[in-house]
Amino acid sequence: MAQKTEKPKKVGLALGGGGAKGFAHIGVIKTLVDAGISIEYIAGTSMGALVGGYYAATKNIRRLEALATNFDGKKYFPSRDVVRDHEGVFFRDASIEHVLEEEFHNIRIEDLQIPFVAIATDAKNGEEVRISKGKLVHAVRASTALPIIFSPVELDGRLLIDGGLANPVPANVVREMGAEYVIAVDVSSKWLDQPEKMMEVRDMYSIITNSFSVIEYQIGKTALKSADIVLRPSVMKYEWMSFPQAREILERGEWITDYYLRDIRKGSGYIKTFATPIEEFIDFFFGK
């Protein structure tokens, strides 16, 4: 058997937005952790900022999994907290703040166990805003402030909205943070490559969320070029508010990561010291 001597590279995760579909990020992280792959950097947009920020703070993927699978959307986003007026439809800030404060408290990004950046968008000029210091709650809240759905967030003199409008899957940010091997997880654009399976548009809410997905898909193409591998979990059939399906969505993340795990191991240097004969056979004939 041939000996493998590659030194593991510094692995970074770029986690994209997508509402409840972002629960797939948890499955990705869980599979990587169980495989012994150390995550050194994380950048997240919207739901990716929420999942990535929590893991960067605690490195407790089991707790994150439990929170997701027991998440009660009706409890945290009750219909009475929806505001309908001439400006659009918003969930009241109190609901979102309550969810975040329960877990993050006063944790600051500078004190996280893993270097982390949350991506937001400047509502006035459309510029990408990278939040790498301050309270984690504020960073995640800004990164998840999807227009029409949630109200914008004022932070450091800027009015911030969902980061997906500037950098949907921030692979380039993770690379610039110092990652030598970048894994990007895209949970919102796969359906755009399959016109015959377009997401069903049933109401104004669907039109709004689908429109943002189209915009993010176009914007995200450039940033994804910085990734060494892009994982696209099969979450097309789920919607932004599919919180009751958290377990299914999470498992989609596990499956796609497990499927590409050998590629990830090889690309990042996290591979067995010795390659078995069958692995050498696969390498020779299939380049894997």
N, C-alpha and C positions, 0 to 999 in steps of 0.2 A: 504493500500500500504506500502511496505517495504521502510524504509529510507536508502538512500545511503550516506555514510559518508567518502568515500575514498578521501584522499588529492591528488590533481593532481600531477603527476610525472613530472620531467623535460624531455620534449620531444626533441629528436634530429632527424635530417634528414640526411640520407646518400643517395646522389644522384649520380647515375651512368652515364656513357657516352653512346653515341649512335647517335651523330650528331643531325639532325633535330628531331629524335625520342625523344630527350631529352626535347622537348617542352611539353611533357606529365608531366614533373616535375612541370611546371607552374600550370597545372590543379590540381595536387596533393596539392600544397601549397595553392592555392586559396580555395579549398574545406575545408582544415584544418582551414584556417583563418576564413572562413565564419562560421565554426562550433564552433568558439571560442577557438580553441586549440592553445596555445602559443608555438611557436617553439623557443627553447632555444639554440640549437647548430646545426650547419650545417657543413658537410664535403662533398666535391664534387669532382668528377673525370671528366675531359674533359667537355662535355656539362653540366654535373651536377655542375661543378665548375663555369661555366659561369652563369647558372640560380641561383645557390645557393649564389654565390658571390654578384650578383645584389640584391637579396632579402635581404641578410645580411646587405648590405650597405644602402638600402632605406626603406625596409619593405613596399614597395609600389607594391603590386601584380597586381594592375590594370594597372599601367604604364608598368610593365613587360609583361603583357598580350597584351597590345596594341603594344608594340615593336615587339613581336613575330608574331602577326597576320598581321602586316604591313611590316614585314621584306622582303626586296628585295634582294634575293641571287645574282641576276645578277649585282646589283649595287655594292655590297660589294666584290663579288668574280667573276669579269668579266673574260671572257676567255683570254683577253690580259694579265692578271696577272698570267697566268699559265706558269711555266717554264718547258720546257722539255729538259733534257740533260742526260748525261751518269749516273748521280747520281739518277735519278728518276723523279717524277712529284711533283712539289711543287706549292702552291699558294704563290705569293710574300708576304713577311712579311708586306709590307705597307698596304695591304688590310685588314688583320686581325687586325693590330695595330689601323687602322682608326676606325674600328667597336668598339673596346674596349675603345679607348681614348674618343670617342664621349660621352660615358655614365659614365665611371669611372674617367676620368681626373687623378688627383693625389691622389685619395683616397688610404689610407693605411689600410691594414688588421687590424692593431691594433686599428683603429678608427671606425670599423664597429659597427652597432647597435646589431648584433648577433655574438657571437664567431664563427669563420669560419676557415676552413682548406682546402686548395686546394691540391690535390694529383697529383704528377708528378713522372716520372721514370728517374733514372740516366741512361743515354744512355751507359755509359761505363761499369757499373757493374750490371745493372738491379735492383738496390735497390729502394725501395719506398722512395720518398722524400715528407715530409709533410711541406707545405709552410704555415706558420702561422703569418708571419710578412712581411713587405715591401709593395710595391705598388701592389694593387689589379690587375692592368692591367698585370703586369709581372707574377703574380701567375696564372692567368687564361690563359694567353698566353702559359705558360709552360705546364699547365695541358692539354691543347687542341692540343698540337703539335704532331698530329698523324703522325708517320713515313710514308714516301712516299707522303703523302698528304700535310703536312706542314713541314717547316724546324724546326730543334730543337732550343731550347732557352738556352742561357748561362746565368746562374744566380748563384751568389755567388760562382763562380769558378767551377760550375758543368754544364755539358751539359745535358739538360733536354728534355724529350719527353713525350708524352701522358701518363697520370697516369693509364690508363686502363691496361697497360702492367704489372703493379705492384699491383694495388688494384682497380679493376673495380667498385665496389660498397662499399665504405669504412665504413661499419657499425661498424667495430671494432674501427675505429678512433673516431667516434662519441661517442661510449661507453666510450672510454678512456678520452674524453674531459669532461665527467661528466654527460652525458645523462642517465636518469634512464629508459627511454622507447625509443627504437630506431626503427624508421620507415625507412626501406630501399626501394629504388625505383630502380628497375632493368628494363631497357628498351631495352636491347640488347641480352638477352640470351634465352628468352622464346621459340623461334623457334627451338632451339636445342633439346628441349624435345619432339618435334613433327616431326620426320623424314619424315613423309608423306607430310609435308608442309614446307619443307626446302626452304630457300630463293633462288630465282632463280639466277643462276650465268650466266651472259650474256657477260661479258667482263673482262679485266684485273683489272679494278677499282673494280668491284664486287668481284673478287677473293681476292683482297687485303683486302677490308673492311670485308668480310665474314671471312677471315682467322684470322683477329684480334678478331672478335667476338668469334670464337672458343677458341682462347687462353685466352681471358678474362673470358669466361664462366668457364674454368677449374681453373683458378687462383682465381676467385671470390668465389668459393664454401666455402672456409674456413672463409673469412671475413663475409659472410652472416650469419654465425652461431651466430654472435653477435647481430643480429637483433631480435626484438620481433615480428615483422611482416614484410614480404616482399611483396611489391606491384609490380605486373608485368602487366602494362598496355598493352592492345592488340594493339601493334604497329608493329606487325610482317610484315605487307605488305608494310610498308614504308621504304624508303632508307635514307642513311646518308644525302643526299642533298634534301630531300623532304620538303624544306622550304615553298613552296606554299600551302602545306597541314597543315600548322601550326594550324589552327583552329580545324581541325579534330583531330589532334594528341593531342592538349591541352584538348579537350573534352574527349579523352580516359583516360587521367589522372584524370579528374574530376569523370568519371564514376567509375573507379576502387576504388577510395578513398571513394566515396559515398557508394559503395557496402560494403566496409569493415569498414565504419565509426563507427558502433556500436561496433565492435570488438576493434577498436582503442580507442574509448571513454572508454570502460570498462578496457582495458589493461593499459591505461595511467592514469586512474582516472578521466578523463573528462567525467563525466556521470551525468545525471539529479539527483537532490537531491532525488527525489522519482521515483521509478520504477512503471510504470503502470501495471495493471493486465495482459495485453497481454505480456508485457516485462517479467514479472515473469513467465508466462506460457512458453515463449520461453526459458528462462534461465533453467527452470526445465526439459523440454523435449529435448532441443537441445544444452544446454550448452553454449548458447550465451547471 
